[in-house]
Amino acid sequence: MSKKVIILGAGISGLAAAYLLNKNGYDVIVLEKNKEAGGSMESVAEKGFLFDRGPNSGLETTPLIRQLVDELGLADEMIYSNREGNKRYILRDGNLHPLPMTPQAFIGTKLFSSKAKFRVFAEPFIKRSSDGYYQSIAQFVERRLGKEFLDYAINPFVAGVYAGNPEGLSVHSAFPKLYELEEKYGGLIKGTIKGVRERKKRPEVAKQSAQMFSFKSGMQVLPKTIAKKLGSKVRFFADVKSVVKEDDKYRIKYVNANQDDEILCDAIISAIPSYQAAEIFGGIDEQLVKHLSEVYYPPVLVLYAGYKKEQIGRKLDGFGFLIPAVEKKSFLGAIWSSVIFPQRSTEDHAAFTIFVGGSRSPEIFAVDKQIVIKKVINEFNELMQITEQPDYLTYRFWNKAIPQYNIGYIEHERYFDKFEADNPGIILSGNYRGGISVGDCIKNSEIVYNKAVKFLS
């Protein structure tokens, strides 16, 4: 096919769309400013440890994930989480409590008071909100389930998913399926029961029941393998500077290995972070730049620590733990990495991924990072009953980590749709549209592919 499609960014969003287009005969080129594929997927192997510095896993929520894995020859590389990783803990009053996953466990748990449990049972009788679009997840949950459930379930959950603050995140944009339960069925418990039949008809699997996966060599294996499959169609060290509209085509100007270059194309799929896209599309639409620039990405520090197993006083029987804001710790939570997946540490060690900062406490990085790290490790050691310092310790600081779908995000979403309608051939993609998870990005790549095919046909 003669029409040329340029994809900006070799993260999983851009590469999955590029793979689908290339597979079906479209002329595709991917421009990536870094030296390798992956975007926020970074996997580093060192001294017997394997550290995923971005997403540490994915949920198999769409059949496209398995399709990609099989077609790329990664079936033997793909792994699913161990059953020991099914248990999640929440910190309350200095103790780690298992998050109850069944009605029976909820009734018996010490994580919530009797008052909080009775409050949850009142949820079916709560009326719908009159202003769902501009309602935070905190307002939504406190109204439907009560303050204690917000503090000890939703607050830590939001920190674990978005590194976010429930008072800021939009329930409609950040948790659309939760919002839909109220809008469509009148409540969460009603919607969960009444919507079972409808959910079974969908090809996608709900996140709460989807299998967690990774790869033996880390998450970056997936984008790297797609890039290898595309070969010369992926151009690294290609730093895009601007996009100019010329009649019914687009001219992309970029720096390639310190030399100016440009390329004329019929369609563009932008799969780079919104703040980078804002710098590129200014010549086409100034209002778009405003919307792209207003998407907030908080800073997050990701620590990876390895300890000798004999030094750990606490039993490692779960996925890890999350920390509610009311517990006033200096970090958000920790994943017990070597429990969830094999080959994350040496045989006699256990490995942990610890998350710091996010929207809850971006100001924590105003001081030297080594001071922050020392405080976090001391708090982590106390909770895990560890008396020694880690044998292995490294970190990755993301100055702009995860896009926050904050209150009023619907205005950005509407303008992104308007921009695409006004500029046929440009498609805005990436994890600031349609969900932040790996599964969301892969699922959305199919939507992006269909948009591109419709335009090119």
N, C-alpha and C positions, 0 to 999 in steps of 0.2 A: 504494500500500500504506500502511495507516494507521500501522504501527509506525515509531517514530522511532529512528534510529541516530545517536549523537553520536561523532565521531572527535576525539580529542585530539591536536593537532599537525599542522601542514601541511608536514612533511617528505615525502620521497618515499614512505615506508612508509604514512603516513596518507592521502596524496592518491591514491596508486594504488588503495588499498582503497576510498576514497570514490568514485573514478571508476567502478570496477566496480559498486559498489552503486547509484549514481545511474543508470548506464547501463541497469541492469536494473529500474528502477522503484522503488527503495527511497528512503524519505524520509531524507536525510542532511544533517547539519550538521557542519562542521569548525570547531573552535575553536583559534585560533592566537594566542599571546600577542604575537608580534612583528608588525611592520608589513607583512611580505611573506612569501611562501611560499618554501620551500627547506630549512629546517632547517640542516644542516651544508653544504648546497650553496649556496655564495655565489660569484657571478661578478662581478668588477669590471673595467670597461673604463676605462683612464686613460692619457692621453699616448701613445696608439698601442699600449699593452700590454693584454693580457687575462689576468687573474689569477683562477684558480679557487682560492679560499681553503680549500675543503674537498676533496671528491673531484674529481680532475682529469680523470677518465674513468670509463667503465664497461666491463664485458665482456658481450657479447651472449650470455649463457648460457641464456636462456629465450625462447621465441617471443613471450611477452607483451610484451617490450621493443619488438619491431618492430610488434606490434599496436597498442600505445599510440602509437608514433611516427606510424604511418599514420593512425590515427583522429583524432589531434590535429592533423594537417596539418603535421607537422614533418619530413617526408621530405626536403625540400630543405635543411633546417637541420641534419640529422644528418650527421656526417662520421666516417670511419674513419681510424685512425692510419696514418701513412706507413710504407712498408716499411723506411725507414731506422731506424724506431723499434723494430725487432724485436730488435736486438742489445742485450743487457744486460751491464754491466760490474760487476766486483767488485774492490775495492781489496785488494791484497796487497803488503806490503813497499814501499809507496809508489807502486806501479804499478797501472794499471787493466787487468784481464784480462777478455776476453770470457767470459761464462758459457757453457760448452759445452752445446749443445742436441741433439747427436747422439752416438752411441757413438764415432764416429771422432774428433769434436772433443774428447770427454772423454779419449780415449787420448793425444791430442797436446797438451792444454792444459798450461800452466805454472802454472795456478791451484792444482792439487793435486799433491802429491808422488807418486812411484811407489808408495810404501808406502800412501798413501791410496787410490790407484786399485785396487790389489790388494785392499784391505780392502772396497771396495764390491762387488767380484765375489764376495765371500764371503757377501753378504747373503742369498741363497736358502737358506742352511744354518742361519740363525739361527732359534731357536724363538720361538713366540709368548710374549707377556708374560702373567703370571698376574694382573696388576692394572692393566688398561688404563685403567679409569675414572679412576684417581688417579695417572696417569703424565704427566709433562711431555713436551712435544715434544722437549726436549733429551735426556731419558733415552731416549726412543723412538729417536731418530736415532742417538745415540751407540752404543746397543746394536746397532742394525741396520746402521749404515753407518760408524761410527767417529768419533773426536773431531775429526779434521781436516775431515771433511765437515760436521759440525755447525758448526764455527767459520767455515768459508769458504763455505758454501752456505746452510744453514738459518738460522743466526744473522742474517745480513744480510737474508734473505728475510722472516723474521718481523718485522724492523725495518721493512721496506718495506710490509708488509701491515697489521700491527697497531700499528706503532710500539712493538712489544712485546719482551718478554724470553723467550726459549725455555725458560729454567729455570722460569718461572712458568706459562706457558700449558699448558692441558690438551690433550694430543693428541686425546682423544676428542671434546671440545667445540669446540676451535678448528680442528681439521683432521680432521673426521669421515670424509672419504673416504680419507685416508691411513690412519687407524686401521682402516677397514673392509678395506683391502687385506690387512692382517695377519690380522684376525679371520676373514675369509671365505676367503682364499686361502693364508694362511700366510706371506706376505711381500710386499714391494713389487714386486720384479721379477716374481715369479710372478703377482701380482694384475694388474699392468699388462698382461702377455701374455694371461692367461686371461680377463680381464674385458673384452676388446675387443668381443666379440659382444654382451655384455649392455649395454655403454655405448651401442652403436649403436642399440639399441631405445628408449633414453630420448629424450623430446622435448628435454631440456636438453642443452646443449653443455658439455663439460668446460672448466674455466677455462683450462687450458694450450693449448687449441686454439680458444677463442672469439675473435671479432674484438673489438678494442678500439674504443670509439666515444666521441664527445663531440658537441658542437654548435658551430656557427660562433660563436655568442655565448656559449658556456660552458655548463657543466652545469646551471646554475640555470634555463635555458630550459625544461627538462622540467617541474619542479614548478610554475613560474610559469604555464606554458600549461595544465596541469591545473586549477590554481586559477582561471584565467580562464574555462575551460570550465564550471566549477561555479558561477561567478558569485557571487550573494548567499548561496549555501550555505556559503561560507567566510567566517568572521567573524574579522577581524584585531583586534589589541589586546584579545583575550579571554583573560585570565589566570585559568585554572582554579585554585580554591583547595581544593575538597573535593568528594567524592562521598558521598552518603548513600543507603542502601538503603531504599526505601519499598514494602513488600509485594513485588510482582513487578516493580517499576520502580526507576529510579535518578534521584535529584535531583542535578544538577550545579550547584554554586555557583561563580560566577566574577565577576571584575571586568572590565567592558567600558567602555573609555574613562573610567576613574576612577569608574565607577558600578557598584554591586552589582547583579548580575543572577543569574538561575537558570533552569534548564530541566529539564523532566521527560522521561525517555526510556525506551525499552524495552531498548536495548543500548548498550554503550560499547566502542569500540575505542581503547585507549590506545596511541598511537604516539609517545610522548615518551620522552626518556631515562629510565633506571630511577631515577636520583636525583630526578628531578622527579615521577615517578609515586609514589615513596615518600612524598612530601609530601601527595599527594592521596588515597590510598587507606587512610590510617591509621585512619579511622573504621570501616572494614569489616573489616580484618584486620591486626593488629599484627605477626604473624609474616611476612606478605608484605613489610611495610616493612623488616624486618630483611634479608630476601633481596635486595630491590631496592637497599637502601643498601650492601650489601657488594660489589656489582659495581663494580670499579675502573676509572676512566677517568683515564689519566695525562695530564699536560700536554704539549702539542706546540706548538712555534712553527713556522709555515710562512712561509718567506722567498720573495720573488719578486724576482729580480734581472735587469736588462737591461743587456747590454754591446754595444758596437759589435763587429761580427763581426771587424773587422780587428785588434782587441785580443786575440783568443782564439787561443792558440798550438796548442791541441789540435783535431784533426779532430772534427767533430760528426757521428758516424755511428751513433748509437744512441738508446736510450730514456733512458739516464742510467746512474748507478752507485749501488751500495749499499756501505756500509762495515761490515765485521765489527767486533764489539766489541774483538777482540784488536788491531786497528789503532790503537785509542786516539785517535780524532779526536773533535771536539766536536759533530759532527752525524751523522745517520743515513745520509744519502745525498742525491742530487739527481736531478731529472728534467730532461731537456733539452726543455722545453715546446715551444719553437718548431720543434723537429725533428719532434716527434710529430704536432702538429696545426697547420694554417695559421692565420694571423691572431692569433697569440699575441704578436707583436711587430711593430715597424716593419720595413721591408724591409732596412735596413742594420744591424739589431740581432739579437741572439739572446737568448732569454729562458730563465730557469732557475727551477725551484721547488726549494727546499732545505728539508729537514725536520730539526728539532732537538728533542731531549728524549725524550719517550715513557717507557716503563717502564724503558728501559736507563739513562737518566740524568735522572730528574725533578728531582734536586737542582741541576741546572745553572741553574735559574731563581731560585736563592736570591740571586744577584747581579743587578745592573741589566741589563735586557735589551739595552741598547745595547752593553754590554761583551761580552755573549754574541754579539751580531750581528757586532760588529767581528772577534772571534776566528774565527767561522765563515766570514766572507767572506774573511779572509786565508788560511785553510786551503783553502777552495774555489778561490781564485785560484791557489794554488800547484799544486793537482792539475790544474787546467784550463790551466795555463801562461798566466795572465792577469797583466799587469803593472799595469793600471789599476783603479781602483775603479769600481763599476757606475754607469752613467748614470742608471739608474732602480732604486730599491730601496724596497720596501714589505713589510709583514708582517701576519700575522693570528696572534694568540696564542689558542689554545684551552686554557683552564684545565682543562677536562675534555673530552678528545678522543674516543678510540675505546674502547669497552668491551672489557675484557680477559677472555677466556674462560679464567680461570685454573684451576689444579688444584682439583678438587672442585666445578667449575661444574655438574656433573651434579645436585648437590643443589639448586641454584637452579632448574634446568630442571624437575626433578621437582615442586618446590613451585609453580612457575608453572602447571604442568598441574593440580595439585591445586586451586589457587585458582580456576582457570576452572571446574573441575568443581563446586566448592562454591558458586560464584557465577555461575549461568547468565546469560549476557547480557553479561558482561565478558570482553573478549579483550585479552590483553597482547601488544603487537607492538613493532616497532622493531628497531634493529640489535643489541640485546642478546639477541635470540632468532633463531636460525636463520641467522646469518651477518651479517658487517658490511659486505659490499660492496654497491654499487648494485644489481648483478644479484640478489644474495641478497634484498635488501629488496623488489625488484619481484616476484620469484618468491614470496616469502612473503606478499605482499599478496593473491595469489590464494588461498593457504591460509586467510588471515584472512577473505577474502570468503566462502569456502565454509563456514567455521565460523559466520559471522554468518547466512548464508542458512539453514543447518540449524537454528539457534536460532529464527529469525524465522518459519520455515515452520509 
